[in-house]
């Protein structure tokens, strides 16, 4: 493989970014509306954002009103922007059915607002015919929102749960329940225990403003600055472009919380740089998919799931962030080891000095764009602000710092556009959280959530490892077909109680375990959205990228087991136990990288790889005896490699 530097045309890369943005809209089924309708939507999006900001920061309203309006506002965006079928995708105006569906959201909302004092006592218990009628309309409209934005898997799963709620009396064994009449079940789903429950509460109270924050990050040019910042820090190292992806994916992922969005924004710069430096195209795509998926697990934002996790666990949000810090550190350290050892084996170089931005120059020109991210961290982790207050501080600070330089200055027009775009970007998360609320509602009404603990315990025969494997597989399979937040919300309702009650797993560890695999499903074939997005940029075969991404991210699939068996990794232990878990975890992931890549200080033999694999698992498993065994095995291989390499260097040519 050539060690020559290949020049990268940054203008071509930026052109590719615009193409990917257009393609992303097409893939999502977005409709190209006429200019007048776009202006109406711009104004509507502004109203939606200002409404949420007002309610969250100035004057709160009843949760019934706020959450219902949150769903309705997101639904209007969905039905106006996302066509229901292919034939009308390129039509410049919504179909008449779209307006009917919007009415199916608005009419039930008006009904419960008018009859609110009586409604809250009848819902799910003694509903009237009108209660049943309007609830049916609302539930169907939410189902259609999920179908359009998240696809058939979530829609089918939601439908199956609704059918289970009515026909459960026909099922055998633990799945049996008495069966609920349609009117009781559907009105129950249109309540604070169903669609308007915890997932939508997290979406309305926390996630929406962080989506706005992400929109302002994008509009301010901070995303491009993060990539340049990372290139300066790691670009010249061995396999530099891939290591750049680690830093930039973590920074951008903190703001976006979406693996696919991370790939699109980050990958269009990093993947061409990786390919130009000698990485095979499928490896370049795999590395980007691995790092971008990891962006969802980086505190403080961690995607939408972290806010939902704090709500379910009833713990302060910073506590979730702190518990996630060590696993996130291990994930990206493992990514670094994988890239470094692969690059060493392939003889890859970094980016030449001439191709890199000048660090001093970019910090002088755009370093101020780091201030909002730092302020966000201080507000969340030091000042202990609520998430929505911290998000508002981040948004306001982004607007303020944009005025430092003329080219980044955000005027009234740019702020209005960004507020509207942020509201528009929230429609998918609103739809998936509402659909997840249907599943959560059925679980609560039928008692299946509690029974699932018994089912898992029964099938695992009381063995924690088997129960964890079942949980991992379910989270990955669900995550393949739906957004991370929806997959996590459903699994957290069904699987987490089993791990907590039957196996005494610490609650934060059980929820992080599920969240990890919901995130990693984005790079797991056969449906690997992050891998497929990276493959499109790299011009590689999607399945090849998916399998390589799994190989490179193998430590990510093991880390959750580490913090289940060693809770010190999620800060459940003494200072010595926590420090030991970090050290042995780092050594274990390094040994695992050597075994997977077939390189340490030199290329490994089959025996070396076997020893390294044993060392990795013994270091990863908590316990002083296994740690000592693993450390000795890793030291043995390193010593042998050092001696052999020294001998080869002393042999005359």
C-alpha positions in Angstrom: 0.0 0.0 0.0 1.3 3.4 -1.0 2.6 5.6 1.7 2.3 8.7 -0.5 -0.1 11.4 0.7 -3.0 11.8 -1.6 -4.4 15.3 -1.8 -8.0 15.9 -0.8 -10.1 18.5 -2.5 -12.1 20.0 0.4 -14.5 21.8 -2.1 -15.4 18.4 -3.5 -15.9 17.1 0.0 -18.3 20.0 0.8 -20.1 19.4 -2.5 -20.5 15.8 -1.4 -22.0 17.0 1.8 -24.7 18.9 0.0 -25.5 15.9 -2.2 -25.8 13.7 0.9 -28.1 16.2 2.6 -30.4 16.1 -0.5 -30.1 12.3 -0.6 -31.0 12.1 3.1 -34.2 14.1 2.4 -35.1 11.8 -0.5 -34.5 8.6 1.6 -36.6 9.9 4.4 -39.5 10.4 2.0 -39.4 14.2 2.3 -41.7 16.2 0.0 -40.5 19.1 -2.1 -43.2 21.8 -1.4 -43.8 24.9 -3.4 -42.3 28.2 -2.2 -45.5 29.6 -0.7 -46.2 26.5 1.3 -42.6 26.5 2.5 -43.1 30.0 3.9 -46.2 28.9 5.7 -44.3 26.0 7.2 -41.4 28.4 8.2 -43.9 30.5 10.2 -45.5 27.4 11.7 -42.2 26.0 12.7 -41.3 29.3 14.4 -44.6 29.2 16.4 -43.9 25.6 17.5 -40.4 26.4 18.8 -41.5 29.6 20.5 -44.5 27.7 22.1 -42.1 25.1 23.6 -39.6 27.7 24.8 -42.4 29.7 26.4 -44.0 26.8 28.2 -40.7 25.3 29.4 -39.0 28.6 30.5 -41.7 31.2 31.2 -45.1 29.7 32.1 -45.9 26.0 32.5 -49.2 24.5 31.5 -51.0 21.3 32.5 -49.2 18.2 31.3 -52.3 17.0 29.5 -52.4 20.2 27.4 -48.7 20.4 26.8 -48.0 16.8 25.8 -51.1 16.6 23.6 -50.1 19.8 21.8 -46.6 18.5 21.5 -47.8 15.4 19.6 -50.3 17.4 17.5 -47.6 19.9 16.4 -45.2 17.1 15.5 -48.0 15.3 13.6 -48.9 18.3 11.5 -45.2 18.5 10.3 -45.3 14.7 9.6 -48.5 14.8 7.5 -47.4 17.9 5.6 -43.9 16.9 4.9 -43.7 13.1 4.7 -45.8 11.5 2.0 -47.8 8.4 2.9 -47.0 6.5 -0.2 -44.5 6.7 -3.1 -47.0 7.9 -5.8 -47.3 11.3 -4.2 -43.7 11.7 -3.0 -42.9 14.4 -5.6 -46.2 16.2 -5.5 -45.7 19.8 -4.4 -48.7 19.9 -2.1 -50.1 17.5 0.6 -52.8 15.0 -0.4 -56.4 15.5 0.9 -55.8 12.4 3.1 -53.0 14.3 4.9 -55.4 17.0 5.9 -57.9 14.4 7.2 -55.1 12.9 9.3 -54.3 16.3 10.7 -57.9 16.8 11.6 -57.8 13.4 13.3 -55.2 14.9 15.7 -56.8 18.3 16.2 -60.4 17.1 16.8 -59.6 14.8 19.7 -57.4 17.5 21.2 -60.2 20.0 21.1 -62.6 17.4 22.5 -60.5 16.6 25.6 -59.8 20.3 26.2 -63.5 21.1 26.2 -64.5 18.2 28.3 -61.3 18.0 30.3 -62.7 18.0 33.9 -64.9 15.0 33.2 -62.6 13.3 30.7 -59.7 12.7 33.1 -62.0 10.6 35.4 -63.6 8.5 32.6 -60.5 7.7 30.5 -59.7 4.0 30.5 -62.3 3.2 33.1 -65.9 4.1 32.0 -65.5 5.9 28.6 -68.4 7.2 26.7 -69.0 6.5 23.0 -67.5 9.9 22.1 -64.5 9.2 24.3 -64.0 6.0 22.3 -64.5 7.7 18.9 -62.0 10.5 19.5 -59.4 8.2 21.1 -59.6 5.9 18.2 -58.9 8.8 15.8 -55.9 10.0 17.8 -54.4 6.5 18.2 -54.7 5.8 14.5 -53.1 9.2 13.6 -50.2 8.5 15.9 -49.8 5.0 14.4 -49.7 6.6 10.9 -47.1 9.2 12.1 -44.8 6.3 13.2 -45.3 4.4 9.9 -44.3 7.4 7.9 -41.3 8.5 9.9 -39.9 5.3 11.4 -41.1 2.8 8.8 -43.0 -0.5 9.0 -41.1 -2.3 11.8 -42.3 0.1 14.5 -45.8 0.4 13.0 -46.2 -3.4 12.9 -44.9 -3.8 16.5 -47.3 -1.1 17.7 -50.2 -2.8 15.9 -49.3 -6.2 17.4 -49.3 -4.7 20.9 -52.7 -3.1 20.3 -54.1 -6.4 19.2 -52.6 -8.1 22.2 -54.4 -5.7 24.5 -57.7 -6.8 23.1 -57.2 -10.5 22.2 -54.8 -11.4 25.1 -57.5 -13.7 26.6 -56.9 -16.2 23.7 -53.2 -16.6 24.4 -51.7 -19.3 26.6 -49.5 -19.3 29.7 -47.8 -16.2 31.0 -49.0 -14.2 27.9 -52.7 -14.6 29.0 -54.7 -11.7 30.3 -58.4 -11.1 30.5 -58.6 -9.0 27.4 -59.8 -5.4 27.3 -62.7 -4.0 25.4 -61.7 -1.7 22.6 -63.2 1.4 24.3 -61.4 0.9 27.6 -58.1 0.1 25.9 -58.0 2.9 23.3 -59.1 5.6 25.7 -56.4 4.3 28.1 -53.8 4.7 25.3 -54.9 8.3 24.8 -53.8 9.3 28.3 -50.8 10.0 30.5 -50.3 6.3 30.9 -50.1 5.7 27.1 -49.3 8.0 24.2 -48.9 11.0 26.5 -46.7 9.0 29.0 -43.0 9.0 29.8 -41.6 8.9 26.3 -43.6 12.0 25.2 -42.9 13.7 28.5 -39.1 13.3 27.8 -39.6 14.5 24.2 -41.6 17.6 25.1 -39.7 18.6 28.2 -36.1 17.9 27.2 -35.5 16.4 23.8 -37.2 19.2 21.8 -34.9 21.9 23.1 -31.8 19.8 22.5 -32.9 19.2 18.9 -33.1 23.0 18.6 -29.6 23.2 20.1 -28.4 20.8 17.4 -30.0 22.9 14.7 -28.2 26.0 16.0 -24.9 24.1 16.1 -25.4 23.2 12.5 -26.5 26.7 11.5 -23.5 28.3 13.2 -21.0 26.3 11.4 -19.8 24.6 14.6 -20.0 21.1 12.9 -17.4 22.0 10.4 -15.3 23.6 13.1 -15.4 20.4 15.2 -14.1 18.4 12.2 -11.2 20.9 11.7 -10.5 20.9 15.4 -10.2 17.2 15.4 -8.1 17.1 12.3 -5.6 19.4 14.0 -5.5 17.2 17.1 -5.1 13.8 15.5 -4.7 14.3 11.8 -0.9 13.7 11.7 -0.9 10.5 13.8 -0.7 7.0 12.3 -4.1 6.4 10.6 -4.8 10.1 11.4 -8.0 10.6 9.5 -9.7 7.7 11.2 -8.6 9.0 14.6 -9.9 12.4 13.6 -13.3 10.7 13.2 -13.2 9.6 16.9 -12.9 13.2 18.2 -15.3 14.8 15.7 -17.9 12.1 16.0 -17.9 12.4 19.8 -18.2 16.2 19.5 -20.9 16.2 16.8 -22.7 13.2 18.3 -23.0 15.0 21.6 -25.0 17.7 19.9 -26.9 15.6 17.3 -27.6 12.4 19.2 -28.2 10.5 16.0 -25.8 8.0 14.5 -27.1 8.5 10.9 -27.0 12.3 11.1 -23.5 12.1 12.6 -22.3 10.0 9.6 -23.8 12.4 7.1 -22.3 15.5 8.8 -19.0 14.0 9.9 -18.4 11.3 7.3 -18.4 13.5 4.2 -15.2 15.0 5.5 -13.5 12.1 7.2 -14.3 9.2 4.8 -12.6 10.8 1.8 -9.6 11.7 4.0 -9.4 8.1 5.2 -9.5 6.7 1.6 -6.9 9.2 0.5 -4.6 8.1 3.3 -4.8 4.4 2.2 -7.8 3.0 4.1 -9.9 0.6 2.0 -13.3 2.0 1.2 -15.2 -0.5 3.3 -12.9 0.0 6.3 -13.2 3.8 6.0 -17.0 3.5 6.0 -16.9 1.0 8.9 -14.7 3.2 11.1 -17.0 6.2 10.5 -20.1 4.1 11.3 -18.4 2.8 14.5 -17.4 6.3 15.7 -20.7 7.9 14.7 -22.8 5.3 16.5 -20.6 5.9 19.6 -21.5 9.6 19.5 -24.9 8.6 20.9 -23.4 7.3 24.1 -21.2 10.4 24.8 -22.3 12.6 27.7 -23.8 15.1 28.2 -26.6 14.7 25.6 -26.3 11.1 24.6 -29.2 11.2 22.2 -32.8 11.4 23.3 -32.6 8.1 25.3 -30.6 9.6 28.1 -33.4 12.0 29.0 -35.9 9.2 28.9 -33.6 7.1 31.1 -33.5 9.8 33.7 -37.3 10.1 33.7 -37.8 6.3 34.0 -35.2 5.9 36.8 -36.4 9.1 38.6 -32.8 10.2 39.0 -31.1 13.6 38.2 -30.0 13.8 34.6 -26.3 14.4 35.5 -26.3 11.1 37.4 -27.0 9.3 34.1 -24.3 11.3 32.4 -21.7 10.4 35.0 -22.6 6.7 35.0 -22.2 6.7 31.2 -18.8 8.4 31.2 -16.5 5.4 31.8 -18.2 3.1 29.3 -18.1 5.9 26.7 -14.4 6.4 27.4 -13.7 2.6 27.0 -15.7 2.6 23.7 -13.7 5.3 22.1 -10.4 4.1 23.5 -11.2 0.7 22.0 -11.9 2.5 18.7 -8.5 4.2 19.0 -6.7 0.9 19.6 -8.5 -0.8 16.7 -7.6 2.1 14.3 -4.0 2.4 15.5 -3.2 -1.3 15.2 -5.0 -1.6 11.9 -3.0 1.3 10.6 0.3 -0.1 11.9 -0.3 -3.4 10.2 -1.3 -1.8 6.9 1.6 0.7 7.0 -0.7 3.7 6.9 0.4 7.3 7.5 -1.4 10.4 8.7 -2.4 13.5 6.9 0.5 15.7 5.7 1.1 19.0 7.5 0.2 21.0 4.4 -3.3 19.5 4.2 -4.1 20.2 7.8 -5.7 23.4 9.1 -3.4 25.5 11.2 -4.5 24.9 14.8 -3.7 28.4 16.0 -5.5 29.9 13.0 -8.8 27.9 13.4 -8.8 28.6 17.2 -8.4 32.3 16.6 -11.0 32.3 13.9 -13.6 29.9 15.3 -12.5 28.7 18.7 -15.3 30.7 20.2 -17.7 28.0 18.9 -16.5 25.7 21.7 -17.9 28.1 24.3 -21.6 27.0 24.0 -20.6 23.3 24.4 -18.5 24.2 27.5 -21.3 26.2 29.0 -23.7 23.4 28.3 -21.4 21.0 30.3 -21.0 23.4 33.1 -24.8 24.0 33.4 -25.6 20.3 33.4 -22.7 18.9 35.4 -21.6 21.7 37.7 -24.5 24.1 38.2 -27.0 21.2 38.1 -29.5 23.0 35.8 -32.4 21.1 34.5 -31.8 19.8 31.0 -34.2 22.3 29.3 -32.6 25.3 31.1 -29.1 24.1 30.1 -30.3 23.7 26.5 -31.6 27.3 26.5 -28.3 28.5 27.8 -26.6 26.6 25.0 -28.9 28.1 22.3 -28.6 31.6 23.6 -24.8 31.4 23.9 -24.5 30.0 20.3 -26.5 33.1 19.1 -24.3 35.4 21.1 -20.9 33.9 20.1 -22.0 33.9 16.4 -21.7 37.7 16.5 -17.9 37.4 17.2 -17.2 37.3 13.5 -19.2 38.7 10.6 -19.3 35.5 8.5 -20.9 33.5 11.3 -23.2 36.2 12.6 -26.8 35.0 13.1 -29.3 37.8 12.4 -33.1 37.7 12.9 -33.6 35.8 9.6 -31.1 33.1 10.4 -32.5 32.7 14.0 -36.1 32.4 12.6 -34.9 29.8 10.0 -33.0 27.8 12.6 -35.9 27.8 15.1 -38.2 26.6 12.3 -35.8 23.9 11.1 -35.3 22.7 14.6 -39.0 22.2 15.1 -39.2 20.4 11.8 -36.3 18.1 12.8 -38.2 17.1 15.9 -41.0 15.4 14.1 -39.4 11.9 13.9 -38.6 11.8 17.6 -42.1 13.0 18.5 -43.6 10.3 16.3 -41.4 7.5 17.7 -41.9 8.5 21.3 -45.7 8.7 20.8 -45.7 5.2 19.2 -43.5 3.9 22.0 -46.1 5.3 24.4 -48.7 3.0 22.8 -46.5 0.0 23.6 -45.7 1.2 27.1 -49.5 1.7 27.7 -50.4 -1.8 26.6 -47.6 -3.2 28.8 -49.0 -1.3 31.8 -52.7 -2.1 31.2 -52.2 -5.8 30.6 -49.4 -6.4 33.2 -47.2 -7.9 30.5 -44.3 -5.8 31.6 -44.3 -7.5 35.0 -44.9 -10.9 33.4 -41.9 -10.4 31.1 -39.6 -10.5 34.1 -40.9 -14.0 34.9 -40.7 -15.1 31.2 -37.0 -14.0 30.9 -36.2 -15.6 34.3 -37.9 -18.8 33.2 -36.2 -19.1 29.9 -32.8 -18.2 31.2 -33.1 -20.8 34.0 -32.0 -18.2 36.5 -28.6 -17.6 34.8 -27.8 -13.9 34.5 -25.5 -14.4 31.4 -28.3 -16.1 29.4 -30.7 -13.4 30.5 -28.3 -10.7 29.3 -27.8 -12.4 26.0 -31.6 -12.5 25.5 -31.8 -8.9 26.4 -29.0 -7.9 24.0 -30.5 -9.8 21.1 -34.0 -8.2 21.6 -32.5 -4.7 21.9 -30.4 -5.2 18.7 -33.3 -6.7 16.7 -35.7 -3.9 17.8 -33.1 -1.2 17.1 -32.4 -2.5 13.6 -35.9 -1.5 12.5 -36.6 1.7 14.5 -34.9 4.7 16.0 -32.7 4.3 19.1 -35.1 6.1 21.4 -38.1 3.9 20.4 -36.1 0.7 20.7 -34.7 1.8 24.1 -38.1 2.9 25.4 -39.8 -0.4 24.6 -36.9 -2.6 25.9 -36.6 -0.5 29.0 -40.3 -1.1 29.8 -40.2 -4.8 29.0 -36.7 -6.1 29.8 -35.1 -3.8 32.4 -37.5 -4.8 35.2 -36.5 -8.4 34.7 -32.8 -7.7 35.1 -33.5 -5.4 38.1 -36.0 -7.5 40.0 -35.0 -11.1 39.2 -31.2 -10.7 38.9 -30.6 -7.7 41.2 -28.8 -5.7 38.5 -28.3 -2.1 39.5 -31.1 -0.1 37.7 -28.7 2.4 36.0 -26.5 -0.5 34.7 -29.6 -2.4 33.4 -30.8 0.6 31.5 -27.4 1.6 30.1 -27.0 -2.1 29.0 -30.2 -1.8 26.9 -29.4 1.7 25.7 -25.9 0.5 24.4 -27.3 -2.2 22.2 -30.1 0.0 20.9 -27.3 2.4 19.8 -25.1 -0.4 18.4 -28.0 -1.8 16.3 -27.3 1.1 13.9 -24.2 -0.7 12.6 -25.4 -4.3 12.9 -26.4 -6.1 9.7 -28.8 -6.9 8.1 -30.4 -3.5 8.8 -27.6 -1.2 9.8 -28.6 2.4 9.1 -25.3 4.1 10.2 -23.2 1.5 8.2 -25.4 2.0 5.1 -25.1 5.8 5.3 -21.3 5.5 5.6 -21.3 3.0 2.7 -23.0 5.5 0.5 -20.3 8.1 1.1 -17.5 5.6 0.8 -19.0 4.1 -2.4 -18.7 0.7 -0.8 -21.0 -2.3 -0.5 -23.3 -1.7 2.5 -23.1 -5.2 3.9 -19.3 -5.2 3.7 -19.3 -2.0 5.7 -21.7 -3.4 8.2 -19.7 -6.5 8.9 -16.4 -4.5 9.2 -18.1 -2.0 11.5 -19.1 -4.9 13.8 -15.6 -6.3 13.7 -14.0 -2.9 14.6 -16.7 -2.2 17.3 -16.5 -5.6 18.9 -15.4 -4.1 22.2 -18.6 -2.1 22.2 -20.6 -5.3 22.2 -18.7 -6.5 25.3 -18.5 -3.3 27.4 -22.1 -3.6 28.6 -21.4 -7.0 30.0 -18.4 -5.4 31.8 -20.5 -2.9 33.7 -23.2 -5.5 34.6 -20.7 -7.8 36.2 -18.6 -4.9 37.5 -20.9 -2.1 38.5 -17.9 0.1 39.5 -17.7 1.0 35.9 -21.0 2.9 36.3 -19.7 4.4 39.5 -21.3 1.9 41.8 -18.3 1.1 44.1 -15.3 2.6 46.0 -12.7 4.8 44.4 -10.2 1.9 44.2 -12.8 -0.3 42.5 -13.7 2.4 40.0 -10.0 3.1 39.2 -9.3 -0.6 38.8 -12.2 -1.1 36.5 -10.9 1.7 34.2 -7.4 0.4 34.1 -8.3 -3.3 33.5 -11.0 -2.2 31.0 -8.4 -0.2 29.0 -5.9 -3.1 29.0 -8.6 -5.6 28.1 -9.8 -3.5 25.1 -6.2 -3.1 24.0 -5.6 -6.9 24.1 -8.9 -7.4 22.3 -7.9 -5.0 19.5 -4.6 -6.8 19.1 -6.4 -10.1 18.8 -8.9 -8.8 16.3 -6.5 -6.8 14.1 -3.7 -9.4 14.3 -1.0 -6.8 15.3 0.5 -5.6 18.5 4.2 -4.5 18.3 4.4 -6.7 15.2 2.1 -9.1 13.3 0.7 -11.7 15.6 0.7 -15.5 15.1 -2.4 -17.6 15.7 -1.0 -18.5 19.1 -0.5 -14.8 19.9 -4.1 -14.0 19.0 -5.4 -16.8 21.2 -3.4 -15.6 24.1 -4.5 -12.0 23.5 -8.1 -13.1 23.3 -7.9 -14.9 26.6 -6.1 -11.9 28.1 -8.8 -9.6 26.9 -11.7 -11.6 28.5 -9.8 -12.2 31.8 -9.0 -8.5 32.1 -12.6 -7.5 31.1 -14.1 -9.9 33.7 -14.1 -8.2 37.2 -12.0 -9.9 39.8 -8.4 -9.5 41.0 -7.3 -13.1 40.1 -8.6 -12.8 36.5 -7.1 -9.3 36.3 -3.6 -10.6 37.3 -3.9 -13.5 34.8 -4.9 -11.2 32.0 -2.2 -8.7 32.8 0.5 -11.4 32.8 -0.7 -12.9 29.5 -0.8 -9.4 27.8 2.7 -8.6 29.2 4.0 -12.0 27.9 2.9 -11.3 24.3 4.2 -7.7 24.5 7.6 -8.9 25.8 7.9 -11.6 23.1 7.0 -9.0 20.4 9.5 -6.6 21.8 12.3 -9.2 21.9 11.5 -10.5 18.4 11.3 -7.0 16.9 14.6 -6.0 18.5 16.3 -9.1 17.1 14.9 -8.4 13.6 16.2 -4.8 13.8 19.7 -6.1 14.7 19.9 -8.6 11.8 22.0 -7.1 9.0 20.2 -6.6 5.7 
